[in-house]
Amino acid sequence: MGIIGWIILGLLAGVIAKILLPGRDPGGLVGTTVIGIVGAFLGGWISAKFLDKPISKDFFDLATWVSAIGGALVLLILYRIFFGNSRSHR
């Protein structure tokens, strides 16, 4: 999967994560894409390191999508734990 594939995967994983966990988070298209891309790497690392299941590099592989969305959810939860109250008084 090339860089464009990772960007598209990240964007879609970030959007799905925000749908599953709605709220006030760093937003916009760029923020969602960054959360998704970093989440994809985080999810892949967790899958390979702790679950002993390295993910495929195929765009349409279910494990790739699950790990990307799971990683993005972890990032959103961590963001809310550390910075959640700072955006609530706008």
C-alpha positions in Angstrom: 0.0 0.0 0.0 1.4 3.3 -1.0 1.4 6.7 0.8 -1.9 7.7 -0.8 -3.5 4.4 0.4 -2.2 5.1 4.0 -3.7 8.7 3.8 -7.0 7.4 2.6 -7.0 4.6 5.2 -6.1 7.1 7.9 -8.8 9.6 6.9 -11.5 6.9 6.8 -10.3 5.3 10.1 -10.3 8.7 11.8 -13.8 9.4 10.5 -15.1 6.1 11.7 -13.5 6.5 15.1 -15.1 9.9 15.5 -18.5 8.5 14.5 -18.0 5.7 17.1 -16.8 8.1 19.8 -18.5 11.5 19.1 -17.5 14.6 21.0 -15.3 17.7 20.9 -11.9 16.6 19.7 -9.2 18.1 17.5 -11.1 18.4 14.3 -11.2 19.2 10.7 -10.0 17.1 7.8 -6.4 17.3 8.7 -6.9 16.5 12.4 -9.1 13.5 11.5 -6.6 12.2 9.0 -3.6 12.6 11.4 -5.6 10.8 14.1 -6.4 8.0 11.7 -2.9 7.6 10.3 -1.2 7.6 13.7 -4.0 5.3 14.9 -3.3 2.9 12.1 0.4 2.7 13.0 -0.5 2.4 16.7 -3.1 -0.3 16.1 -0.7 -2.2 13.9 2.1 -2.0 16.5 -0.3 -3.1 19.2 -1.5 -6.0 17.1 2.0 -7.2 16.2 3.6 -6.6 19.6 1.0 -7.7 22.1 -1.4 -9.9 20.1 1.4 -11.6 18.0 -0.7 -10.9 14.8 1.1 -8.7 12.4 -1.3 -7.0 10.0 -1.2 -7.2 6.3 -0.2 -4.2 4.1 -3.2 -4.7 1.9 -5.8 -1.9 1.8 -8.8 -4.2 1.8 -7.6 -6.4 4.7 -10.1 -6.5 7.6 -7.3 -6.7 10.2 -5.7 -3.6 8.8 -9.0 -1.7 9.1 -9.8 -3.0 12.6 -6.3 -2.1 13.9 -6.5 1.4 12.3 -9.9 2.2 13.7 -8.9 0.7 17.1 -5.7 2.7 17.2 -7.6 5.9 16.3 -10.1 5.2 19.1 -7.3 4.8 21.5 -5.8 8.1 20.5 -9.2 9.9 20.9 -9.7 8.4 24.3 -6.2 9.4 25.4 -6.8 12.9 24.0 -10.0 13.2 26.1 -8.2 11.9 29.2 -5.4 14.4 29.0 -7.0 17.4 27.3 -10.8 16.8 27.5 -11.6 19.7 29.8 -9.6 22.3 28.0 -12.0 22.4 25.0 -15.3 22.2 27.0 -15.5 26.0 27.9 -15.5 27.5 24.4 
